[in-house]
Amino acid sequence: MKPFQSVFLLLALALAQSHDPQDPAQFSLLPEGYSVRFQAGAEEVREAWLEQGERVIPMARQLSFFGKEVWRGLLPEKVPYRIRVRTREGERTLGPFAPPASPMRALAWVGERGGYQVFPDRFLNGDPANDALALLDDEYRYNPLWRERSGPSPHLSRWDEPPSPLHCCHQYYGGDLEGLRQKLPYLKDLGVGFLYLNPIFRSGSAHGYDTHDYRQVAPRLGDEALLRRLLDQAHALGLRVLLDFVPNHTGLGFFAFQDVVAKGRASRYWDWYLVKRYPFTPGDASAYEAWWGVGSLPKLNTAKPEVRAYLLEVAEAWVRFGFDGVRVDVPEDLFQAKAFFGELKARLRALNPEAYLVGEIWRRAPDWVGEGGFDSLMNYAIGRDVVLRYAQGLHPALFGGPRALSLLAETYALYPEAASRMGFNLISSHDTSRLLSDLGGSRAKARLAWALLFALPGSPVVFQGEECGLLGEKDPLDLQRRPILWEACDGEMRAFLKGLYRLKAEESALQRGSFATYLAEGGLMAFFRGEGEDRLLLAFNNQPASTFLPLPQGTWRDLLTGALFRGQAEVPGVGALYLKRASR
């Protein structure tokens, strides 16, 4: 090799193998130690070690994707370290590195169990006596423009009544907190570890995102005393509960907005909103800033300190009341958003060091997570962009195992391992079609999707009724929000999901184990979770014909069926295997 070629090669290697401890994706705190990772080109690195004084810790190739690799190791303590790398050309050392003062920390409880989303008005009507109270708060009372135009008005419906044109938002079925309280034993039996509740505070719609009073439970759902009983009973059953928080906009009935309507510039709350002209008619989005131009959702001026203080105090109050975490609606739409949520996290963690903070961001956005940001985003970017597309079973050249596994690996390389461990992973929700509808009614494909979602780091979150195998297209009437007809629940689908919840709660590799790529070809993909004797090998096949997966040494048992394999395992068509080394 000529001298200039040697220099060029060394420079290329220096650029290819990189580590920055200040990047949360490369240094974060897990329950079992400090995750340290570096990135390199594919097949460049043969071996790597972490070094702390006399201590030498082997690193392992964790992720392979699109010509890149991520290597990973665990440090037992937060002291300076080096990374020694062996390539075909020899060894080189990266560092020394000083660990960050406050690395992102994973909350152990988040990844230990699966979650479940509840849309209260359509879950279960436990107290019909409060149903009519919905009409007293509805937006219709505060929106003269709606009252002036012809068309349907808010109404109550029987539980089995078909959707009307107002199904999304102003057709009320009477579901309430008492119904949820009565169903807590069912959710416990299903294997749920935490609940995410859509907004439960006084509002102008069935969905609750147009808040009228952040401090009062919606009368149509119950009252504070009932909420207290609900939280206490959930906690007694081992269920944690997340609050849905809407800081970007209010409803028309919110006290500050009503004061502006009545007093104009004389209102002390005038600057809480961004009014373009006055006087105005509530509901007229041309007169004030409104979320996505929806007149019933006037946007709060969160750049104003008084507004920020009010919202922060509201979130604090409900965490103090007993909620275990907060899911935040449309966080990117706030003014000075990242500073606001950094302060929100600090204040919630001061009240409860284990409080969980989730942001509704649908795309991959690693800059929004970290010790000073969200613990997780709502991972539609995993659940719908990867898991759903893979389960659809397109031709492998379009979206088979290699593409799906590479996209998962690329995603996990972008995020801190601490954030992945706390992943809020979902395929469907109140904002999407139901999974079975997205998959053309195929229960086999739905089982494949759920099996994959439950195998990934973090917590799988199931939208209410998905365990019943329900259908529901989002367009045009948000049919995914139809009331759950519990008597029509598909017992086989429920049993399948119950089994996945159980494995999530029992297998340490699914709770805290790392994610590492293994193999992908055609419709097949496989990856590891965890280390040592508890390590699992998860395999998936999105094509109709079965295929074979070469196995590492030893005998492996499928946790889903009990079947034993050695040398290779047959992965069924549109199916999955959860493989664990058989006991000696």
LUMVEX-474294 format. One record per residue (C-alpha): residue in three letters; y, x negated, z. Coordinates in steps of 0.2 Angstrom, whole numbers, plus 5000, padded with zeros to 4 digits. Layout:
<atoms>
AlaYXZ;...
</atoms>
This chain:
<atoms>
Met500050005000;Lys501749934995;Pro503049915009;Phe504250045002;Gln502750165001;Ser502350135019;Val504050165025;Phe504150325015;Leu502450385023;Leu503050345041;Leu504650445037;Ala503650595030;Leu502550595046;Ala504050585057;Leu504750735049;Ala503150825048;Gln502650805066;Ser503950875077;His504250945095;Asp505751005104;Pro505551065122;Gln507151155121;Asp506351275108;Pro505451415118;Ala504151425104;Gln503651245109;Phe503751245128;Ser503551405139;Leu502751445156;Leu501051535157;Pro500151585172;Glu498951445170;Gly500151305165;Tyr501551245154;Ser501151275135;Val501651135125;Arg501551145106;Phe502051035091;Gln502051075072;Ala501250965058;Gly500750985040;Ala499051045037;Glu497650925040;Glu498850785044;Val498350765063;Arg496550725068;Glu496850715087;Ala498250735099;Trp498550715118;Leu499850755131;Glu500250605142;Gln501050615159;Gly501050445168;Glu499150405169;Arg498650585165;Val497950615148;Ile497650795142;Pro496850835125;Met497750955113;Ala496951065101;Arg497351135084;Gln497851315087;Leu498651385072;Ser498451355053;Phe499551445041;Phe500351415024;Gly500151225024;Lys500651205042;Glu499751185059;Val500251205077;Trp499451095090;Arg499351155108;Gly499051085126;Leu499351135144;Leu500351035156;Pro499951075175;Glu501651025181;Lys503451015174;Val503750835173;Pro504250715158;Tyr502850695145;Arg502450615129;Ile501350675114;Arg500150545106;Val499650595089;Arg498250515078;Thr498250535059;Arg497350455045;Glu498650315045;Gly498550275064;Glu499350335080;Arg501150375085;Thr501950435100;Leu503250575101;Gly504450575116;Pro504650555130;Phe505250725133;Ala506050815148;Pro505450985151;Pro506851125150;Ala507551175167;Ser507151355165;Pro505751385152;Met505251565147;Arg504051635160;Ala502551755156;Leu502351895168;Ala500451895171;Trp500252085173;Val500952135156;Gly499552055146;Glu498152115158;Arg497952295152;Gly498452415138;Gly499852525137;Tyr500152715132;Gln501752795126;Val502152975132;Phe503353085122;Pro503653215137;Asp504053375128;Arg502453365117;Phe501253295130;Leu500753435142;Asn501753585149;Gly501353575167;Asp502753695173;Pro503253835161;Ala504653895173;Asn505753755167;Asp505553785149;Ala507153885146;Leu508253755154;Ala508053655138;Leu509253775129;Leu510553765142;Asp510753575138;Asp510553565120;Glu511753485108;Tyr512053655100;Arg513153705115;Tyr514253555112;Asn514353545093;Pro515553685086;Leu515153625068;Trp513353665070;Arg513753835078;Glu514853875063;Arg513653845050;Ser512153955045;Gly510453895049;Pro509153885063;Ser509753865081;Pro508753775095;His507253875101;Leu505753875112;Ser503953885105;Arg502253915111;Trp501153755113;Asp500153795097;Glu501553865087;Pro501853775070;Pro503353655067;Ser504953735062;Pro506353645052;Leu507053595069;His505353515075;Cys506053335077;Cys507353375089;His507753555094;Gln506153645094;Tyr505553635112;Tyr503753655118;Gly503953635136;Gly503053475140;Asp503753405156;Leu503453275170;Glu502253395179;Gly501153395164;Leu501153205164;Arg500853195183;Gln499353315181;Lys498653195167;Leu498753035177;Pro496953035182;Tyr496453055163;Leu497552905158;Lys496752805172;Asp495052855166;Leu495552805148;Gly495952635155;Val497852635153;Gly498752505163;Phe500552555160;Leu501552695153;Tyr503052695142;Leu504052855143;Asn505252915130;Pro506952965138;Ile506753085152;Phe508653105157;Arg509753245154;Ser510053255135;Gly510453365120;Ser508753365111;Ala506853365113;His506853175110;Gly508153135123;Tyr509052995114;Asp510753085115;Thr511053055134;His512153185143;Asp511853105160;Tyr510952935163;Arg510852975182;Gln509953145181;Val508153195176;Ala508253325162;Pro508053495171;Arg506853545157;Leu505653405162;Gly505853415181;Asp506953335194;Glu507153175204;Ala505953235217;Leu504553265204;Leu504953095196;Arg504753015213;Arg503053095215;Leu502553045198;Leu502952865200;Asp502152855217;Gln500552935210;Ala500552815195;His500752665206;Ala499352725218;Leu498252735202;Gly498752555197;Leu499852615183;Arg501552535180;Val502952645171;Leu504252585159;Leu505952675157;Asp506752705140;Phe508552655141;Val509852705127;Pro511452595130;Asn512152605112;His512652785111;Thr512752945121;Gly512553135117;Leu514053255115;Gly513753325132;Phe514053155141;Phe515453165154;Ala516553025147;Phe516453095129;Gln516853275135;Asp518353205145;Val518953115129;Val518753285119;Ala519753375132;Lys521153245136;Gly521253125121;Arg522252965125;Ala522553025142;Ser520753015146;Arg520252865157;Tyr518752855146;Trp519652845129;Asp519152665126;Trp517352705130;Tyr517252765112;Leu517952705095;Val518952865090;Lys519752855073;Arg520853015075;Tyr521253145088;Pro521053285090;Phe519353305083;Thr517853425083;Pro516353355092;Gly514953325079;Asp516153265066;Ala515653085063;Ser517153045052;Ala518253055068;Tyr517352925079;Glu516052785077;Ala514352865078;Trp512652785077;Trp512152775059;Gly513452905055;Val512553045066;Gly513953145073;Ser512953195089;Leu512753015094;Pro514452945097;Lys514352755099;Leu514852675116;Asn516152535116;Thr515052405125;Ala516352275122;Lys517352355136;Pro516852285153;Glu516952455162;Val515652525150;Arg514452375152;Ala514652385170;Tyr514152565170;Leu512652545159;Leu512052395169;Glu512152485186;Val511152635178;Ala509752525173;Glu509752435190;Ala509752605199;Trp508152655190;Val507252495193;Arg507752505211;Phe507052685211;Gly505352615205;Phe505252595187;Asp504252435182;Gly505252385167;Val506452445153;Arg506252475135;Val507952465126;Asp508352575111;Val509152495096;Pro509852335105;Glu510552255090;Asp511752395087;Leu512752355103;Phe514352255104;Gln514052075111;Ala512252125112;Lys511451965117;Ala512651925131;Phe512352105138;Phe510452095138;Gly510451925145;Glu511451995160;Leu510352145160;Lys508752035162;Ala509551925176;Arg510052085186;Leu508352175184;Arg507452015188;Ala508451995204;Leu507952165209;Asn506152145204;Pro505451975198;Glu504052055188;Ala505252185179;Tyr504752185160;Leu506152205147;Val505652255129;Gly506852275114;Glu506652395100;Ile506752275085;Trp505552305071;Arg505552145062;Arg505151965067;Ala506651905078;Pro506151765089;Asp507951725093;Trp507951895103;Val506651835116;Gly506751705129;Glu507151675147;Gly508851745144;Gly508351875132;Phe506952005130;Asp505151975136;Ser504552055120;Leu505052155105;Met504252315100;Asn503052225088;Tyr502952335073;Ala503052175064;Ile501252135070;Gly500552315071;Arg501252385055;Asp501652245044;Val499952155047;Val498652255057;Leu499052425047;Arg499152335030;Tyr497452245034;Ala496652405039;Gln497152495023;Gly495852385015;Leu496752334999;His495952204987;Pro495752044996;Ala496851954984;Leu498252074989;Phe498052085008;Gly496352015014;Gly495851905028;Pro496751745023;Arg498451835021;Ala498251935037;Leu497751785048;Ser499051675041;Leu500451805044;Leu499751825062;Ala499751635065;Glu501451615057;Thr502151745069;Tyr501351665084;Ala502051495079;Leu503851575079;Tyr503751645096;Pro503551565113;Glu501751585120;Ala502551665135;Ala503251805124;Ser501551825114;Arg500651855131;Met501951985135;Gly501852065118;Phe502252255116;Asn501052285102;Leu500952445093;Ile500452525076;Ser501152695078;Ser502452785089;His503652935089;Asp504552855075;Thr503052825063;Ser501652925055;Arg500052925066;Leu498852795062;Leu497552905055;Ser498752985043;Asp499352815037;Leu497552775034;Gly497152925023;Gly496053005037;Ser494852865038;Arg494152855056;Ala493252685051;Lys494852605046;Ala495752675061;Arg494352595073;Leu494652435063;Ala496452435066;Trp496352475085;Ala494952345087;Leu496152215079;Leu497652265089;Phe496752265106;Ala496052085101;Leu497852005100;Pro498851925113;Gly499952045124;Ser499752225127;Pro499152355114;Val500152515116;Val499452675110;Phe500552825106;Gln499952985115;Gly498553075106;Glu498052935095;Glu496452925106;Cys496053105100;Gly496053055081;Leu497553165077;Leu498453175061;Gly500353185059;Glu501453125044;Lys503253075049;Asp504053145034;Pro504853265032;Leu504653355049;Asp504053215061;Leu502353295063;Gln501753145073;Arg502753225087;Arg501753395087;Pro501053445104;Ile499353375108;Leu498053505107;Trp496953425121;Glu495453545117;Ala495353475100;Cys495253295105;Asp493953185095;Gly492753125109;Glu492052985098;Met493752915095;Arg494252935113;Ala492652845118;Phe493052705106;Leu494752675113;Lys494152685131;Gly492952545127;Leu494352435120;Tyr495452475135;Arg493952425146;Leu493652255137;Lys495552225138;Ala495452245157;Glu493852155160;Glu493851995148;Ser495051865154;Ala495151795137;Leu495951955131;Gln497151955145;Arg497751775146;Gly496851675133;Ser497751585119;Phe497551635101;Ala496851515089;Thr496351535071;Tyr494551505065;Leu494151565048;Ala494751685034;Glu494051725017;Gly493951885006;Gly494152025018;Leu493551925033;Met494551845046;Ala494151775063;Phe495051695078;Phe494751635095;Arg495451705111;Gly495351595127;Glu494451435132;Gly492851375140;Glu491451495144;Asp492551645143;Arg493051615126;Leu492951755113;Leu492751745094;Leu493451905086;Ala492951945068;Phe493552085057;Asn493052145039;Asn494252255029;Gln493052275014;Pro491652415012;Ala490252285011;Ser489652185026;Thr489951995026;Phe489351845036;Leu490351745048;Pro489651565052;Leu489651535070;Pro489951395082;Gln488351325091;Gly487451435103;Thr487051615105;Trp488351745104;Arg488351925110;Asp489452065102;Leu490352155117;Leu490552315106;Thr488652345102;Gly487652215112;Ala486952135097;Leu486451945098;Phe486851825084;Arg486451635081;Gly487051525067;Gln487951675058;Ala488451855062;Glu488451995050;Val490152085051;Pro489952265046;Gly490952335032;Val492652405038;Gly492152345055;Ala492352215069;Leu491452105081;Tyr491952045099;Leu490851895101;Lys490551805117;Arg489351665121;Ala487751735128;Ser487251685146;Arg486051545147;
</atoms>
